[in-house]
Amino acid sequence: MASNNNATEISPVLKSFVDDLRADILAEELIVEHGLLKATDRDVEDEVSHLASQDDRADEEDDFDNDENLHDMEAVSPTMRAIFEQD
């Protein structure tokens, strides 16, 4: 068998690449475990105002004339009753 004395040495480029991968893995684990940044009061207020504005827009877009939640869906209209009562 041929012996290879360089088997334990790695090139500086490969070592740099491995070090970068280790740093990326450590950074990812840190972010996953602790989050990226702490939320400030301003961040929370901004998010609340954004959510409130979405709710306001949703209220404007509601179609109250055709909202099933506002009508008795158990009642049968006279037209439908006439169709089903024909014999």
TILUMVEX-603943 format. One line per field, with one value per atom (N, C-alpha, C): residue number from 0; residue in one letter; atom name; x, y, z. Coordinates in Angstrom, 3 decimals. Each point is the difference from the previous one (the first is absolute). Example, Ala and Ser with C-alpha at 12.3 -4.5 7.8 and 13.67 -1.06 7.14 Angstrom:
REM residues 2
n	0 0 0 1 1 1
res	A A A S S S
atom	N CA C N CA C
u	13.190 -0.890 0.900 -0.350 0.820 -0.770
v	-5.690 1.190 1.200 1.050 1.190 1.090
w	7.800 0.000 0.000 -0.720 0.060 0.730
//
This chain:
REM residues 87
n	0 0 0 1 1 1 2 2 2 3 3 3 4 4 4 5 5 5 6 6 6 7 7 7 8 8 8 9 9 9 10 10 10 11 11 11 12 12 12 13 13 13 14 14 14 15 15 15 16 16 16 17 17 17 18 18 18 19 19 19 20 20 20 21 21 21 22 22 22 23 23 23 24 24 24 25 25 25 26 26 26 27 27 27 28 28 28 29 29 29 30 30 30 31 31 31 32 32 32 33 33 33 34 34 34 35 35 35 36 36 36 37 37 37 38 38 38 39 39 39 40 40 40 41 41 41 42 42 42 43 43 43 44 44 44 45 45 45 46 46 46 47 47 47 48 48 48 49 49 49 50 50 50 51 51 51 52 52 52 53 53 53 54 54 54 55 55 55 56 56 56 57 57 57 58 58 58 59 59 59 60 60 60 61 61 61 62 62 62 63 63 63 64 64 64 65 65 65 66 66 66 67 67 67 68 68 68 69 69 69 70 70 70 71 71 71 72 72 72 73 73 73 74 74 74 75 75 75 76 76 76 77 77 77 78 78 78 79 79 79 80 80 80 81 81 81 82 82 82 83 83 83 84 84 84 85 85 85 86 86 86
res	M M M A A A S S S N N N N N N N N N A A A T T T E E E I I I S S S P P P V V V L L L K K K S S S F F F V V V D D D D D D L L L R R R A A A D D D I I I L L L A A A E E E E E E L L L I I I V V V E E E H H H G G G L L L L L L K K K A A A T T T D D D R R R D D D V V V E E E D D D E E E V V V S S S H H H L L L A A A S S S Q Q Q D D D D D D R R R A A A D D D E E E E E E D D D D D D F F F D D D N N N D D D E E E N N N L L L H H H D D D M M M E E E A A A V V V S S S P P P T T T M M M R R R A A A I I I F F F E E E Q Q Q D D D
atom	N CA C N CA C N CA C N CA C N CA C N CA C N CA C N CA C N CA C N CA C N CA C N CA C N CA C N CA C N CA C N CA C N CA C N CA C N CA C N CA C N CA C N CA C N CA C N CA C N CA C N CA C N CA C N CA C N CA C N CA C N CA C N CA C N CA C N CA C N CA C N CA C N CA C N CA C N CA C N CA C N CA C N CA C N CA C N CA C N CA C N CA C N CA C N CA C N CA C N CA C N CA C N CA C N CA C N CA C N CA C N CA C N CA C N CA C N CA C N CA C N CA C N CA C N CA C N CA C N CA C N CA C N CA C N CA C N CA C N CA C N CA C N CA C N CA C N CA C N CA C N CA C N CA C N CA C N CA C N CA C N CA C N CA C N CA C N CA C N CA C N CA C N CA C
u	0.836 -0.836 0.880 -0.459 0.743 -0.427 0.977 -0.355 -0.097 -0.917 -0.211 0.231 1.102 0.339 -0.839 -0.610 -0.798 -1.468 -0.354 -1.399 -0.610 0.783 -0.539 -0.014 0.644 0.037 -1.137 -0.637 -1.019 0.439 -0.448 0.413 -0.615 0.647 -0.533 -1.372 -0.226 -1.303 -1.098 0.273 -0.988 -0.225 1.072 -0.133 -0.851 0.208 -0.791 -1.475 -0.236 -1.364 -0.696 0.683 -0.562 -0.261 0.909 -0.197 -1.213 -0.185 -1.176 -1.291 0.018 -1.192 -0.324 1.020 -0.218 -0.575 0.527 -0.500 -1.458 -0.335 -1.385 -0.934 0.433 -0.826 -0.212 1.060 -0.126 -0.927 0.110 -0.862 -1.455 -0.243 -1.364 -0.602 0.769 -0.494 -0.312 0.842 -0.222 -1.281 -0.215 -1.194 -1.253 0.064 -1.160 -0.359 1.000 -0.246 -0.415 0.619 -0.221 -0.687 -0.245 -0.593 1.061 -0.401 0.956 0.254 -1.042 0.112 -1.127 0.228 -1.068 -0.971 -1.283 -1.015 -0.028 -0.005 -0.094 -1.464 -0.288 -1.372 -0.478 0.903 -0.370 -0.375 0.743 -0.320 -1.393 -0.310 -1.308 -1.109 0.190 -1.007 -0.204 1.077 -0.098 -0.800 0.262 -0.730 -1.478 -0.285 -1.395 -0.725 0.641 -0.654 -0.215 0.933 -0.151 -1.176 -0.102 -1.111 -1.329 -0.020 -1.231 -0.447 0.934 -0.385 -0.527 0.510 -0.536 -1.426 -0.290 -1.361 -0.945 0.448 -0.842 -0.336 0.987 -0.257 -0.949 0.106 -0.891 -1.436 -0.211 -1.359 -0.610 0.799 -0.501 -0.367 0.653 -0.220 -1.113 -0.525 -1.053 -1.256 -0.612 -1.249 -1.120 -0.562 -0.991 -1.318 -0.252 -1.242 0.015 1.168 0.092 0.744 0.132 0.726 -0.887 0.419 -0.786 -0.136 0.984 -0.051 -1.067 -0.439 -0.993 -1.406 -0.176 -1.317 -0.342 -1.254 -0.471 0.033 0.975 0.164 -0.939 -0.722 -0.975 -1.317 -0.247 -1.249 0.058 -1.127 -0.093 -0.777 0.537 -0.672 -1.308 -0.961 -1.285 0.199 0.960 0.260 0.456 0.954 0.498 -1.099 -0.784 -1.098 -0.985 -0.306 -0.950 0.550 1.285 0.607 -0.116 0.302 0.032 -1.392 -0.987 -1.334 -0.870 0.495 -0.793 -0.111 -1.206 -0.215 -0.688
v	-1.172 1.172 1.233 0.972 1.258 0.860 0.619 0.869 1.434 0.722 1.386 0.863 0.691 0.833 1.274 0.383 1.222 -0.248 -1.182 -0.350 0.814 0.438 0.754 1.498 0.451 1.419 0.341 1.132 0.460 1.358 0.276 1.255 1.187 1.137 1.198 0.403 -0.234 0.337 -0.867 -1.306 -0.907 0.313 0.308 0.353 1.248 0.997 1.228 -0.285 -0.883 -0.382 -0.694 -0.930 -0.721 0.968 0.926 0.992 0.885 0.379 0.793 -0.786 -1.282 -0.831 -0.121 -0.194 -0.090 1.300 1.134 1.306 0.187 -0.408 0.098 -0.853 -1.208 -0.904 0.587 0.535 0.607 1.207 0.824 1.179 -0.412 -1.020 -0.475 -0.546 -0.779 -0.543 1.120 1.026 1.126 0.739 0.248 0.720 -0.827 -1.297 -0.867 -0.064 -0.072 -0.147 1.309 1.108 1.255 1.074 -0.233 1.018 0.940 0.774 0.874 1.261 0.697 1.224 0.040 0.684 0.189 1.030 -0.229 0.947 1.186 1.182 1.205 0.407 0.942 0.506 0.594 0.665 0.598 -1.084 -1.098 -1.106 -0.549 -0.162 -0.538 0.972 1.287 1.003 0.044 -0.116 0.005 -1.202 -1.159 -1.206 0.108 0.555 0.174 0.944 1.100 0.935 -0.633 -0.842 -0.690 -0.974 -0.760 -0.941 0.728 1.105 0.775 0.529 0.444 0.529 -1.111 -1.226 -1.115 -0.311 0.065 -0.236 1.063 1.250 1.077 -0.241 -0.430 -0.269 -1.172 -0.985 -1.158 0.414 0.903 0.465 0.710 0.760 0.727 -0.940 -1.147 -0.918 -1.010 -0.046 -0.964 0.285 -1.044 0.106 -0.427 0.964 -0.321 -0.481 0.315 -0.456 -1.507 -0.553 -1.419 -0.799 0.545 -0.674 -1.070 -1.245 -1.107 0.077 0.602 0.076 0.969 0.891 0.992 -0.365 -1.082 -0.419 -1.367 -0.228 -1.302 -0.954 -0.890 -0.906 -1.199 -0.141 -1.081 0.361 1.269 0.442 -0.250 -0.351 -0.253 1.149 0.550 1.125 -0.490 0.911 -0.398 -0.619 0.481 -0.554 -1.445 -0.266 -1.365 -0.915 0.516 -0.794 -0.371 0.942 -0.276 -1.080 0.005 -1.007 -1.397 -0.109 -1.323 -0.500 0.900 -0.432 -0.352 0.144 -0.365 -1.519 -0.460 -1.453 -0.322
w	0.000 0.000 0.000 -0.702 -0.034 1.174 0.622 1.117 -0.506 0.584 -0.392 1.228 0.031 1.148 0.065 -1.104 -0.047 0.344 0.435 0.234 1.132 0.970 1.119 -0.252 -1.033 -0.315 -0.957 0.256 -0.948 -0.530 -1.176 -0.634 0.745 -0.047 0.663 -0.543 -1.277 -0.606 0.599 0.125 0.573 1.472 0.721 1.412 0.166 -0.849 0.043 -0.292 -0.975 -0.357 1.171 0.640 1.151 1.149 0.246 1.051 -0.275 -1.270 -0.378 0.227 -0.358 0.219 1.486 0.821 1.451 0.544 -0.472 0.451 -0.424 -1.221 -0.469 0.840 0.325 0.816 1.390 0.609 1.328 -0.038 -1.035 -0.124 -0.174 -0.815 -0.212 1.292 0.744 1.265 0.988 0.045 0.896 -0.363 -1.283 -0.448 0.249 -0.275 0.211 1.485 0.844 1.441 0.655 -0.392 0.707 -0.834 -1.258 -0.850 -0.549 -0.982 -0.661 0.826 0.339 0.778 1.021 1.087 0.966 -0.556 0.223 -0.446 0.948 -0.561 0.815 0.101 0.890 0.131 -1.318 -0.704 -1.284 -1.017 -0.013 -0.907 0.284 1.278 0.378 -0.396 0.280 -0.363 -1.509 -0.757 -1.456 -0.490 0.586 -0.396 0.363 1.181 0.425 -0.945 -0.375 -0.915 -1.364 -0.420 -1.282 0.053 1.085 0.135 0.118 0.724 0.143 -1.353 -0.805 -1.306 -0.897 0.146 -0.780 0.427 1.296 0.480 -0.524 -0.022 -0.508 -1.465 -0.757 -1.422 -0.161 0.855 -0.098 0.283 0.962 0.293 -1.192 -0.717 -1.158 -1.141 -0.074 -1.111 0.274 1.232 0.318 -0.808 -0.486 -0.731 0.948 0.694 1.015 -0.607 -1.262 -0.622 -0.244 -0.233 -0.317 1.070 1.173 1.065 0.627 -0.105 0.543 1.513 0.646 1.455 0.490 -0.848 0.406 -0.438 -0.692 -0.473 0.566 0.204 0.472 -1.191 0.005 -1.131 0.084 1.109 0.144 -0.679 -0.186 -0.616 -1.509 -0.548 -1.433 -0.616 -1.060 -0.647 -0.623 -0.181 -0.625 -1.383 -0.739 -1.347 0.093 0.884 0.152 0.559 0.934 0.575 -1.110 -0.896 -1.100 -0.922 -0.247 -0.880 0.603 1.286 0.634 0.397 0.109 0.406 -1.175 -1.220 -1.171 -0.067 -0.199 -0.151 -1.277
//
